[in-house]
Amino acid sequence: MIDLYTWATPNGKKISIALEELDLPYRVHKIDISTGDQFTPEFTRVSPNRKIPAIVDQENGITLMESGAILMYLADKAGRLAPREPQAYWQVVQWLMWQKAGFGPMLGQAAHFLAYNRGKSEYSEARYHQEAQRLYGVLDTQLAKSEFIASDEYSIADIAAWPWTARHDLQSIDLHHYPNVLRWYMAIAARPAVIRGWAVPLPAEVPLPKRFDD
């Protein structure tokens, strides 16, 4: 049994989606970051950085924070969603690191200024919207080459990036401008495990892309 400490954020949803895809048994501990649950001593013992998500594997006592590390651990534990062959494996890791280093943080900043703090800094709005568009362009180019991000096989690289793409409206991004991303996004959105994982820890429907002026 895996204890999952999470909240309704893209990083949190990565792990619930992966757990559902991998058919690993888990129980959910809601960490409401809007009320400061992440700062409690109990959660800090699980996640020293006081960020969700985090897990505790009750089978072996392994405790992990950081969504990228957790995804790699779960894929290794289940023997799925990350290839064993070295070249294919490192392609997945490469794109997982791309998401962790750029795609997630920059899209988070785009949402921060374009959705939650619009009008407070024109410079920041322009900077992060431009970077969001660039990163979606990188993803669109990559997805023109293969069905999924790292190859034609679905992997933890896709699970890492998809929940951030699901917040495209907050980033003022129209997925219809990126046809390969849109194709990939819709295919993953229809997966039953993704639908179940998206509803953790709070009930929610997978968002469908819509056209809007950006």
Residue frames as a rotation matrix with the C-alpha (Angstrom) as fourth column:
MET 1
0.571 0.821 0.000 0.00
0.821 -0.571 0.000 0.00
0.000 0.000 -1.000 0.00
ILE 2
-0.576 -0.723 0.381 1.24
0.727 -0.666 -0.164 3.46
0.373 0.183 0.910 -0.91
ASP 3
0.250 0.566 -0.786 0.23
0.774 -0.604 -0.189 6.50
-0.581 -0.561 -0.589 1.11
LEU 4
-0.310 -0.265 0.913 -0.18
0.832 -0.540 0.126 9.48
0.460 0.799 0.388 -1.23
TYR 5
-0.048 0.200 -0.979 -0.03
0.652 -0.736 -0.182 12.98
-0.756 -0.647 -0.095 0.22
THR 6
-0.703 -0.145 0.696 -1.47
0.705 -0.267 0.657 15.32
0.091 0.953 0.290 -2.38
TRP 7
-0.196 0.701 -0.685 -3.68
0.121 -0.676 -0.727 18.21
-0.973 -0.225 0.048 -3.38
ALA 8
0.555 0.578 0.598 -5.47
0.638 0.165 -0.752 19.31
-0.534 0.799 -0.277 -6.57
THR 9
0.357 -0.547 -0.757 -2.46
-0.595 -0.758 0.267 20.71
-0.720 0.355 -0.596 -8.44
PRO 10
0.674 -0.139 -0.726 -0.75
-0.649 0.357 -0.672 19.52
0.353 0.924 0.150 -11.65
ASN 11
-0.420 -0.905 -0.065 2.15
-0.737 0.382 -0.558 18.06
0.530 -0.187 -0.827 -9.66
GLY 12
-0.459 0.322 0.828 -0.20
-0.662 0.498 -0.561 16.24
-0.593 -0.805 -0.015 -7.35
LYS 13
0.584 0.810 -0.052 -2.29
-0.610 0.396 -0.687 14.86
-0.536 0.432 0.725 -10.19
LYS 14
0.009 -0.676 -0.737 0.78
-0.886 0.336 -0.320 13.40
0.464 0.655 -0.596 -11.87
ILE 15
-0.837 -0.488 0.249 1.07
-0.544 0.689 -0.480 10.86
0.063 -0.537 -0.841 -9.08
SER 16
-0.182 0.836 0.518 -2.58
-0.416 0.411 -0.811 9.90
-0.891 -0.363 0.273 -8.73
ILE 17
0.611 0.346 -0.712 -2.71
-0.784 0.135 -0.606 9.38
-0.113 0.929 0.353 -12.51
ALA 18
-0.285 -0.810 -0.512 0.44
-0.791 0.500 -0.353 7.22
0.542 0.305 -0.783 -12.41
LEU 19
-0.775 0.032 0.632 -0.91
-0.478 0.625 -0.617 5.14
-0.415 -0.780 -0.469 -9.53
GLU 20
0.301 0.945 0.128 -4.12
-0.499 0.270 -0.823 4.55
-0.812 0.184 0.553 -11.44
GLU 21
0.476 -0.172 -0.862 -2.27
-0.851 0.158 -0.502 3.68
0.223 0.972 -0.071 -14.64
LEU 22
-0.489 -0.823 -0.287 -0.01
-0.665 0.566 -0.488 1.25
0.564 -0.048 -0.824 -12.80
ASP 23
0.425 0.773 -0.471 -2.83
-0.194 0.586 0.787 -0.36
0.884 -0.243 0.399 -10.79
LEU 24
-0.643 -0.670 -0.371 -0.90
0.298 0.228 -0.927 0.16
0.706 -0.706 0.053 -7.55
PRO 25
0.355 0.812 -0.463 -3.00
0.783 0.012 0.622 0.22
0.511 -0.583 -0.632 -4.37
TYR 26
-0.766 -0.599 0.234 -2.92
0.390 -0.722 -0.571 3.55
0.511 -0.346 0.787 -2.56
ARG 27
0.285 0.818 -0.500 -4.73
0.958 -0.233 0.164 5.68
0.017 -0.526 -0.850 -0.04
VAL 28
-0.038 -0.189 0.981 -5.04
0.488 -0.860 -0.147 9.43
0.872 0.473 0.125 -0.24
HIS 29
-0.043 -0.026 -0.999 -4.09
0.920 -0.392 -0.029 11.97
-0.391 -0.920 0.040 2.41
LYS 30
0.554 0.330 0.764 -5.42
0.664 -0.728 -0.167 15.41
0.502 0.600 -0.623 1.50
ILE 31
-0.314 -0.682 -0.661 -2.90
0.856 -0.504 0.114 18.19
-0.411 -0.530 0.742 2.10
ASP 32
0.660 0.663 0.354 -4.86
0.747 -0.627 -0.220 21.40
0.076 0.410 -0.909 1.64
ILE 33
-0.374 -0.926 0.055 -2.16
0.922 -0.377 -0.086 23.87
0.100 0.018 0.995 0.65
SER 34
-0.139 0.390 0.910 -4.65
0.221 -0.884 0.413 26.74
0.965 0.259 0.036 0.82
THR 35
0.828 0.483 0.284 -4.99
-0.183 -0.246 0.952 26.29
0.529 -0.840 -0.116 4.58
GLY 36
0.195 -0.877 0.439 -1.34
-0.924 -0.314 -0.217 25.50
0.328 -0.363 -0.872 5.37
ASP 37
0.941 0.191 0.278 -1.52
-0.281 0.899 0.336 21.72
-0.186 -0.395 0.900 5.81
GLN 38
0.692 -0.711 -0.127 1.89
0.255 0.405 -0.878 21.49
0.676 0.575 0.461 4.12
PHE 39
-0.062 -0.747 0.661 3.53
-0.486 -0.556 -0.674 23.20
0.872 -0.363 -0.329 7.09
THR 40
0.805 0.395 0.444 2.43
-0.573 0.322 0.753 20.75
0.154 -0.860 0.486 9.76
PRO 41
-0.123 -0.888 0.444 5.16
-0.912 0.277 0.302 18.74
-0.391 -0.368 -0.844 11.54
GLU 42
0.230 0.279 0.932 3.48
-0.055 0.960 -0.273 15.52
-0.972 0.011 0.236 10.40
PHE 43
0.961 0.156 0.228 3.71
0.213 0.110 -0.971 16.39
-0.177 0.982 0.073 6.72
THR 44
0.590 -0.803 -0.083 7.17
-0.800 -0.568 -0.196 17.93
0.110 0.182 -0.977 7.05
ARG 45
-0.021 -0.583 0.812 8.44
-0.547 0.687 0.479 14.54
-0.837 -0.434 -0.333 8.22
VAL 46
0.436 0.252 0.864 7.21
0.502 0.729 -0.465 13.07
-0.747 0.636 0.191 4.94
SER 47
0.495 -0.207 0.844 8.19
0.768 -0.348 -0.537 16.01
0.405 0.914 -0.013 2.70
PRO 48
-0.064 -0.607 -0.792 11.03
0.883 -0.404 0.239 18.13
-0.465 -0.684 0.562 4.16
ASN 49
-0.911 -0.273 0.308 10.51
0.401 -0.759 0.513 20.71
0.094 0.591 0.801 1.40
ARG 50
-0.515 0.790 -0.332 6.88
0.181 -0.278 -0.943 21.10
-0.838 -0.546 0.000 2.51
LYS 51
-0.442 0.375 -0.815 5.57
-0.878 -0.368 0.307 20.58
-0.185 0.851 0.492 -1.01
ILE 52
0.294 0.526 0.798 3.11
-0.136 0.850 -0.509 18.08
-0.946 0.041 0.321 -2.40
PRO 53
0.750 0.617 -0.238 3.13
-0.433 0.731 0.528 15.40
0.500 -0.293 0.815 -3.65
ALA 54
-0.426 -0.830 0.361 4.86
-0.897 0.334 -0.290 12.90
0.120 -0.447 -0.886 -1.41
ILE 55
0.514 0.578 -0.633 4.50
-0.461 0.809 0.365 9.18
0.723 0.104 0.683 -0.86
VAL 56
-0.290 -0.557 0.778 5.28
-0.907 0.419 -0.038 6.55
-0.305 -0.717 -0.627 1.71
ASP 57
0.021 0.220 -0.975 5.51
-0.575 0.801 0.168 2.97
0.818 0.557 0.143 0.44
GLN 58
0.398 0.232 0.888 4.31
-0.914 0.190 0.359 0.87
-0.085 -0.954 0.288 3.35
GLU 59
0.962 -0.063 -0.264 5.79
-0.008 0.965 -0.260 -2.28
0.271 0.253 0.929 1.80
ASN 60
0.297 -0.940 -0.165 9.36
0.800 0.340 -0.494 -1.14
0.521 0.015 0.854 2.34
GLY 61
0.414 -0.063 -0.908 9.23
0.754 -0.535 0.380 2.15
-0.510 -0.842 -0.174 4.25
ILE 62
-0.609 -0.651 0.452 10.54
0.793 -0.490 0.362 4.25
-0.014 0.579 0.815 1.36
THR 63
0.408 0.657 -0.634 9.46
0.587 -0.721 -0.369 7.88
-0.699 -0.221 -0.680 1.63
LEU 64
-0.542 -0.586 0.603 9.76
0.835 -0.290 0.469 10.21
-0.100 0.757 0.646 -1.35
MET 65
0.334 0.552 -0.764 8.98
0.156 -0.832 -0.532 13.81
-0.930 0.058 -0.364 -2.24
GLU 66
-0.433 -0.418 -0.799 9.36
-0.612 -0.515 0.601 15.50
-0.662 0.748 -0.033 -5.67
SER 67
0.537 0.842 0.041 6.99
-0.525 0.372 -0.765 14.35
-0.660 0.389 0.642 -8.40
GLY 68
0.398 -0.444 -0.803 9.74
-0.828 0.204 -0.523 13.37
0.396 0.872 -0.286 -10.86
ALA 69
-0.704 -0.688 0.177 11.44
-0.684 0.588 -0.432 11.09
0.194 -0.425 -0.884 -8.38
ILE 70
-0.284 0.689 0.667 8.11
-0.497 0.489 -0.717 9.59
-0.820 -0.535 0.203 -7.38
LEU 71
0.669 0.536 -0.515 7.18
-0.700 0.221 -0.680 8.86
-0.251 0.815 0.523 -11.01
MET 72
-0.049 -0.773 -0.632 10.51
-0.789 0.418 -0.451 7.14
0.613 0.477 -0.630 -11.60
TYR 73
-0.781 -0.226 0.583 10.09
-0.591 0.570 -0.571 5.10
-0.203 -0.790 -0.578 -8.43
LEU 74
0.093 0.918 0.384 6.55
-0.539 0.371 -0.756 3.99
-0.837 -0.137 0.530 -9.25
ALA 75
0.619 0.086 -0.781 7.48
-0.772 0.246 -0.586 3.03
0.142 0.966 0.218 -12.82
ASP 76
-0.436 -0.854 -0.284 10.41
-0.710 0.520 -0.474 0.99
0.553 -0.005 -0.833 -11.52
LYS 77
-0.621 0.251 0.742 8.27
-0.589 0.475 -0.654 -0.65
-0.517 -0.843 -0.147 -8.84
ALA 78
0.370 0.899 0.233 5.59
-0.416 0.385 -0.824 -1.70
-0.831 0.208 0.516 -11.31
GLY 79
-0.486 -0.643 0.592 7.91
0.293 0.519 0.803 -2.39
-0.823 0.564 -0.064 -14.23
ARG 80
0.119 0.596 0.794 5.82
0.991 -0.022 -0.132 -0.23
-0.061 0.802 -0.594 -16.55
LEU 81
0.912 0.409 0.035 5.70
0.407 -0.894 -0.187 3.27
-0.046 0.185 -0.982 -18.09
ALA 82
0.483 -0.834 -0.268 9.49
-0.778 -0.549 0.305 3.50
-0.401 0.061 -0.914 -18.35
PRO 83
0.840 -0.128 -0.528 11.38
-0.286 0.722 -0.630 1.31
0.462 0.680 0.570 -20.85
ARG 84
0.797 -0.580 0.169 14.25
0.149 0.459 0.876 -0.91
-0.586 -0.673 0.452 -19.77
GLU 85
0.406 -0.664 0.628 16.35
0.902 0.182 -0.391 -0.50
0.145 0.725 0.673 -22.91
PRO 86
-0.217 -0.592 -0.776 18.95
0.810 -0.553 0.195 2.21
-0.545 -0.586 0.600 -22.13
GLN 87
-0.938 -0.178 0.298 18.46
0.326 -0.744 0.583 4.53
0.117 0.644 0.756 -25.11
ALA 88
-0.162 0.963 0.215 14.67
0.355 -0.146 0.923 4.49
0.921 0.226 -0.319 -24.77
TYR 89
0.313 0.247 -0.917 14.90
0.943 0.035 0.331 4.87
0.114 -0.968 -0.222 -21.00
TRP 90
-0.496 -0.603 -0.625 17.08
0.686 -0.713 0.144 7.96
-0.532 -0.358 0.767 -21.19
GLN 91
-0.757 0.370 0.539 14.77
0.269 -0.575 0.772 9.52
0.596 0.729 0.336 -23.75
VAL 92
0.333 0.909 -0.250 11.99
0.594 0.004 0.805 9.26
0.733 -0.416 -0.539 -21.18
VAL 93
0.186 -0.334 -0.924 14.21
0.929 -0.248 0.276 10.65
-0.321 -0.909 0.264 -18.42
GLN 94
-0.816 -0.536 0.216 15.32
0.577 -0.742 0.342 13.50
-0.023 0.404 0.915 -20.68
TRP 95
-0.447 0.724 0.525 11.75
0.125 -0.531 0.838 14.64
0.886 0.440 0.147 -21.31
LEU 96
0.477 0.524 -0.706 10.79
0.771 0.135 0.622 14.09
0.421 -0.841 -0.340 -17.69
MET 97
-0.247 -0.663 -0.707 13.60
0.863 -0.483 0.151 16.47
-0.441 -0.572 0.691 -16.71
TRP 98
-0.832 0.036 0.554 12.44
0.351 -0.739 0.575 18.93
0.430 0.673 0.602 -19.39
GLN 99
0.192 0.976 0.101 9.04
0.390 -0.171 0.905 19.00
0.901 -0.134 -0.414 -17.76
LYS 100
0.501 -0.008 -0.865 10.45
0.865 0.016 0.501 19.38
0.010 -1.000 0.015 -14.26
ALA 101
-0.411 -0.814 -0.410 12.97
0.793 -0.541 0.281 22.07
-0.450 -0.210 0.868 -15.17
GLY 102
-0.993 -0.081 -0.083 11.00
0.022 -0.837 0.546 24.17
-0.114 0.541 0.833 -17.63
PHE 103
-0.593 0.803 0.050 7.53
0.174 0.067 0.982 23.16
0.786 0.592 -0.180 -18.75
GLY 104
0.152 0.686 -0.712 6.02
0.889 0.219 0.401 22.96
0.431 -0.694 -0.576 -15.26
PRO 105
-0.261 -0.301 -0.917 7.75
0.799 -0.600 -0.031 25.92
-0.541 -0.741 0.397 -13.57
MET 106
-0.985 -0.153 -0.075 7.31
0.085 -0.824 0.560 28.30
-0.148 0.545 0.825 -16.50
LEU 107
-0.423 0.903 0.077 3.66
0.282 0.051 0.958 27.38
0.861 0.427 -0.276 -17.04
GLY 108
0.083 0.399 -0.913 3.13
0.992 0.053 0.114 27.88
0.094 -0.916 -0.391 -13.33
GLN 109
-0.632 -0.373 -0.679 4.55
0.455 -0.888 0.064 31.37
-0.627 -0.269 0.731 -13.60
ALA 110
-0.910 0.353 0.217 2.40
0.060 -0.405 0.912 32.05
0.410 0.843 0.347 -16.65
ALA 111
-0.022 0.952 -0.304 -0.73
0.660 0.242 0.711 31.10
0.751 -0.185 -0.634 -14.73
HIS 112
-0.171 -0.111 -0.979 0.39
0.942 -0.309 -0.129 33.12
-0.288 -0.945 0.158 -11.72
PHE 113
-0.764 -0.233 -0.601 0.63
0.148 -0.971 0.187 36.35
-0.627 0.054 0.777 -13.70
LEU 114
-0.923 0.371 -0.096 -1.89
-0.193 -0.234 0.953 35.79
0.331 0.898 0.288 -16.50
ALA 115
-0.182 0.903 -0.388 -4.73
0.367 0.429 0.826 34.24
0.912 0.008 -0.410 -14.49
TYR 116
0.284 0.317 -0.905 -4.28
0.926 0.154 0.344 35.04
0.248 -0.936 -0.250 -10.82
ASN 117
0.067 -0.345 -0.936 -2.43
0.584 -0.748 0.317 38.39
-0.809 -0.568 0.151 -10.87
ARG 118
-0.061 -0.045 0.997 -3.25
0.973 -0.223 0.049 39.91
0.220 0.974 0.057 -14.24
GLY 119
0.678 0.299 0.672 -2.52
0.328 -0.941 0.088 43.62
0.658 0.160 -0.735 -14.42
LYS 120
0.910 -0.350 -0.224 0.14
0.137 -0.255 0.957 43.63
-0.392 -0.901 -0.185 -11.70
SER 121
-0.060 -0.977 -0.207 3.13
-0.236 -0.187 0.954 43.31
-0.970 0.106 -0.219 -14.04
GLU 122
0.820 0.360 -0.445 2.93
-0.479 0.003 -0.878 43.71
-0.315 0.933 0.175 -17.79
TYR 123
-0.046 -0.932 -0.360 6.56
-0.982 0.108 -0.154 42.67
0.182 0.346 -0.920 -18.07
SER 124
-0.670 -0.203 0.714 5.96
-0.486 0.847 -0.215 39.39
-0.561 -0.492 -0.666 -16.22
GLU 125
0.381 0.880 0.284 2.81
-0.210 0.381 -0.900 38.66
-0.900 0.284 0.330 -18.19
ALA 126
0.730 -0.137 -0.670 4.64
-0.683 -0.119 -0.720 39.12
0.019 0.983 -0.180 -21.49
ARG 127
-0.303 -0.953 0.028 7.75
-0.951 0.300 -0.071 37.24
0.060 -0.048 -0.997 -20.35
TYR 128
-0.635 0.022 0.772 5.99
-0.342 0.888 -0.307 34.12
-0.692 -0.459 -0.557 -19.11
HIS 129
0.566 0.822 0.059 3.38
-0.248 0.238 -0.939 34.03
-0.786 0.517 0.339 -21.86
GLN 130
0.479 -0.480 -0.735 6.16
-0.864 -0.108 -0.492 34.15
0.157 0.871 -0.466 -24.43
GLU 131
-0.625 -0.754 0.200 8.04
-0.780 0.614 -0.120 31.37
-0.032 -0.231 -0.972 -22.67
ALA 132
-0.157 0.664 0.731 4.88
-0.246 0.691 -0.680 29.28
-0.956 -0.287 0.055 -22.36
GLN 133
0.788 0.451 -0.419 4.30
-0.475 0.014 -0.880 29.64
-0.391 0.893 0.225 -26.10
ARG 134
0.015 -0.874 -0.485 7.90
-0.965 0.115 -0.236 28.65
0.262 0.471 -0.842 -26.79
LEU 135
-0.702 -0.305 0.644 7.64
-0.570 0.782 -0.252 25.54
-0.426 -0.544 -0.723 -24.63
TYR 136
0.306 0.859 0.411 4.36
-0.182 0.476 -0.860 24.49
-0.934 0.189 0.302 -26.22
GLY 137
0.661 -0.143 -0.737 6.12
-0.751 -0.135 -0.647 24.91
-0.007 0.980 -0.197 -29.55
VAL 138
-0.493 -0.870 0.031 8.92
-0.868 0.488 -0.088 22.60
0.062 -0.071 -0.996 -28.40
LEU 139
-0.463 0.398 0.792 6.35
-0.249 0.799 -0.547 20.03
-0.851 -0.451 -0.271 -27.30
ASP 140
0.626 0.749 -0.219 4.40
-0.390 0.057 -0.919 20.35
-0.675 0.660 0.328 -30.56
THR 141
0.248 -0.632 -0.734 7.55
-0.941 0.024 -0.339 19.77
0.232 0.775 -0.588 -32.61
GLN 142
-0.735 -0.547 0.401 8.46
-0.648 0.740 -0.179 16.72
-0.198 -0.391 -0.899 -30.55
LEU 143
-0.212 0.755 0.621 4.96
-0.127 0.609 -0.783 15.26
-0.969 -0.244 -0.033 -30.84
ALA 144
0.532 0.290 -0.795 5.14
-0.803 -0.126 -0.583 15.60
-0.269 0.949 0.165 -34.61
LYS 145
-0.324 -0.814 -0.482 7.78
-0.884 0.442 -0.151 12.87
0.336 0.377 -0.863 -34.48
SER 146
-0.895 -0.011 -0.446 6.01
0.124 0.955 -0.271 10.30
0.429 -0.298 -0.853 -32.32
GLU 147
0.004 0.990 -0.144 2.66
0.421 0.129 0.898 9.42
0.907 -0.064 -0.416 -30.78
PHE 148
0.863 0.198 -0.464 3.82
0.502 -0.238 0.832 10.28
0.054 -0.951 -0.305 -27.27
ILE 149
0.889 -0.442 -0.118 6.54
-0.416 -0.889 0.193 12.57
-0.190 -0.122 -0.974 -25.99
ALA 150
0.057 -0.967 0.249 9.55
-0.665 0.150 0.732 10.26
-0.745 -0.208 -0.634 -25.74
SER 151
-0.956 -0.290 0.032 8.46
-0.183 0.680 0.710 7.67
-0.228 0.673 -0.703 -28.32
ASP 152
-0.415 0.847 -0.332 5.40
-0.490 0.099 0.866 5.89
0.767 0.522 0.374 -29.61
GLU 153
-0.207 0.302 -0.930 4.97
0.677 0.730 0.087 4.37
0.706 -0.612 -0.356 -26.14
TYR 154
0.613 0.523 0.592 3.07
-0.151 -0.658 0.738 6.13
0.775 -0.542 -0.324 -23.36
SER 155
-0.144 -0.775 -0.615 5.38
0.686 0.370 -0.627 6.83
0.714 -0.512 0.479 -20.42
ILE 156
0.215 0.139 -0.967 5.92
0.920 -0.360 0.153 8.80
-0.327 -0.923 -0.205 -17.24
ALA 157
-0.868 -0.492 -0.069 7.16
0.427 -0.809 0.404 11.67
-0.254 0.321 0.912 -19.45
ASP 158
-0.539 0.759 0.365 3.60
0.214 -0.295 0.931 12.04
0.814 0.580 -0.003 -20.74
ILE 159
0.327 0.669 -0.668 2.10
0.825 0.142 0.547 11.73
0.460 -0.730 -0.505 -17.27
ALA 160
-0.317 -0.534 -0.784 4.44
0.838 -0.545 0.033 14.46
-0.444 -0.647 0.620 -16.03
ALA 161
-0.983 -0.182 0.009 3.56
0.161 -0.841 0.517 16.96
-0.086 0.510 0.856 -18.76
TRP 162
-0.511 0.832 0.216 -0.12
0.555 0.127 0.822 16.29
0.657 0.540 -0.526 -19.32
PRO 163
0.193 0.677 -0.710 -1.56
0.979 -0.181 0.094 17.79
-0.065 -0.713 -0.698 -16.08
TRP 164
-0.446 -0.386 -0.807 0.25
0.340 -0.908 0.246 21.06
-0.828 -0.165 0.536 -16.77
THR 165
-0.979 0.146 0.140 -1.20
0.102 -0.242 0.965 21.13
0.175 0.959 0.222 -20.26
ALA 166
-0.244 0.948 -0.204 -4.62
0.889 0.303 0.343 20.61
0.387 -0.098 -0.917 -18.70
ARG 167
0.184 0.246 -0.952 -4.23
0.696 -0.716 -0.050 24.09
-0.694 -0.653 -0.303 -17.18
HIS 168
-0.530 -0.484 0.697 -3.69
0.848 -0.320 0.423 25.69
0.018 0.815 0.579 -20.60
ASP 169
0.364 0.742 0.564 -6.56
0.684 -0.623 0.379 28.13
0.633 0.248 -0.734 -20.13
LEU 170
0.846 -0.095 -0.525 -4.89
0.407 -0.522 0.750 29.64
-0.345 -0.848 -0.403 -17.06
GLN 171
-0.162 -0.985 -0.054 -1.74
0.549 -0.135 0.825 30.08
-0.820 0.104 0.563 -19.15
SER 172
0.360 0.430 -0.828 -3.65
-0.450 -0.697 -0.558 31.89
-0.817 0.574 -0.057 -21.95
ILE 173
-0.785 -0.610 -0.103 -2.72
-0.441 0.435 0.785 29.06
-0.434 0.662 -0.611 -24.31
ASP 174
0.425 0.869 -0.255 -5.06
-0.805 0.234 -0.545 27.87
-0.414 0.437 0.799 -27.07
LEU 175
-0.161 -0.527 0.834 -4.18
-0.134 0.849 0.511 24.23
-0.978 -0.029 -0.208 -27.77
HIS 176
0.734 0.482 0.479 -5.69
0.401 0.261 -0.878 24.56
-0.548 0.836 -0.002 -31.24
HIS 177
0.752 -0.554 -0.358 -2.57
-0.658 -0.668 -0.348 26.55
-0.046 0.497 -0.866 -32.16
TYR 178
-0.426 -0.884 0.195 -0.52
-0.881 0.454 0.131 23.40
-0.204 -0.116 -0.972 -31.44
PRO 179
0.350 0.764 -0.542 -2.18
-0.873 0.476 0.107 20.57
0.340 0.436 0.833 -33.39
ASN 180
-0.142 -0.454 -0.880 0.20
-0.083 0.891 -0.446 17.83
0.986 0.010 -0.164 -32.30
VAL 181
-0.970 -0.137 0.201 -0.18
-0.194 -0.066 -0.979 18.80
0.147 -0.988 0.037 -28.65
LEU 182
-0.230 0.965 0.125 -3.96
-0.962 -0.207 -0.178 18.88
-0.146 -0.161 0.976 -29.08
ARG 183
0.283 0.285 -0.916 -3.99
-0.565 0.821 0.081 15.38
0.775 0.494 0.393 -30.59
TRP 184
-0.552 -0.613 -0.565 -1.80
0.159 0.588 -0.793 14.06
0.818 -0.528 -0.227 -27.76
TYR 185
-0.874 0.230 0.428 -3.79
-0.486 -0.443 -0.753 15.89
0.017 -0.866 0.499 -25.10
MET 186
0.070 0.994 -0.089 -7.13
-0.992 0.078 0.098 14.49
0.104 0.082 0.991 -26.25
ALA 187
0.134 -0.082 -0.988 -5.80
-0.254 0.961 -0.114 10.93
0.958 0.266 0.108 -26.50
ILE 188
-0.802 -0.491 -0.341 -4.53
0.209 0.304 -0.929 11.01
0.560 -0.816 -0.141 -22.93
ALA 189
-0.703 0.587 0.402 -7.64
-0.711 -0.575 -0.405 12.79
-0.006 -0.570 0.822 -21.63
ALA 190
0.242 0.857 -0.454 -9.73
-0.839 0.420 0.346 9.81
0.487 0.297 0.821 -22.78
ARG 191
-0.486 -0.481 -0.730 -7.72
-0.084 0.857 -0.509 7.23
0.870 -0.186 -0.457 -20.82
PRO 192
0.541 0.797 -0.268 -9.84
0.181 0.201 0.963 5.79
0.822 -0.569 -0.035 -17.97
ALA 193
0.178 -0.547 -0.818 -6.92
0.974 0.215 0.069 5.86
0.138 -0.809 0.571 -15.53
VAL 194
-0.819 -0.456 0.348 -6.31
0.444 -0.888 -0.119 9.53
0.364 0.057 0.930 -16.31
ILE 195
-0.092 0.882 0.463 -9.96
-0.168 -0.472 0.866 10.34
0.982 0.002 0.191 -15.71
ARG 196
0.685 0.319 -0.655 -9.83
0.514 0.425 0.745 8.56
0.516 -0.847 0.128 -12.34
GLY 197
-0.142 -0.857 -0.496 -6.50
0.988 -0.093 -0.123 10.08
0.060 -0.507 0.860 -11.35
TRP 198
-0.636 -0.051 0.770 -7.60
0.243 -0.960 0.136 13.60
0.733 0.274 0.623 -12.27
ALA 199
0.355 0.897 0.263 -10.44
-0.111 -0.239 0.965 13.31
0.928 -0.371 0.015 -9.73
VAL 200
0.516 -0.289 -0.807 -7.95
0.836 0.378 0.399 12.83
0.189 -0.880 0.436 -6.85
PRO 201
-0.925 0.177 -0.337 -8.09
0.379 0.503 -0.776 14.24
0.032 -0.846 -0.533 -4.23
LEU 202
-0.448 0.805 -0.389 -11.18
-0.226 -0.523 -0.822 16.27
-0.865 -0.280 0.416 -5.19
PRO 203
0.096 0.555 0.826 -13.85
0.737 0.518 -0.434 15.31
-0.669 0.651 -0.359 -7.73
ALA 204
-0.014 -0.128 -0.992 -13.18
-0.466 -0.877 0.120 17.05
-0.885 0.464 -0.048 -11.04
GLU 205
0.822 0.303 0.483 -13.78
0.291 0.504 -0.813 16.45
-0.490 0.809 0.326 -14.72
VAL 206
-0.271 -0.912 0.306 -10.90
0.756 -0.005 0.654 16.38
-0.596 0.409 0.691 -17.17
PRO 207
0.158 0.346 -0.925 -10.94
-0.164 -0.914 -0.370 19.79
-0.974 0.210 -0.088 -18.91
LEU 208
0.290 0.005 0.957 -11.52
0.877 0.399 -0.267 19.84
-0.383 0.917 0.112 -22.65
PRO 209
-0.728 -0.664 -0.173 -9.69
0.536 -0.708 0.460 22.41
-0.428 0.242 0.871 -24.79
LYS 210
0.525 0.849 0.052 -11.62
0.723 -0.413 -0.553 25.43
-0.448 0.328 -0.831 -26.00
ARG 211
-0.165 -0.524 0.836 -10.76
0.852 -0.502 -0.147 28.23
0.496 0.688 0.530 -28.39
PHE 212
0.741 0.369 -0.561 -10.16
0.587 -0.761 0.275 31.69
-0.325 -0.533 -0.781 -26.99
ASP 213
0.733 -0.490 0.472 -8.21
0.013 -0.683 -0.730 34.83
0.680 0.541 -0.495 -27.80
ASP 214
0.663 -0.577 -0.477 -4.73
0.686 0.212 0.696 34.80
-0.301 -0.788 0.536 -26.33
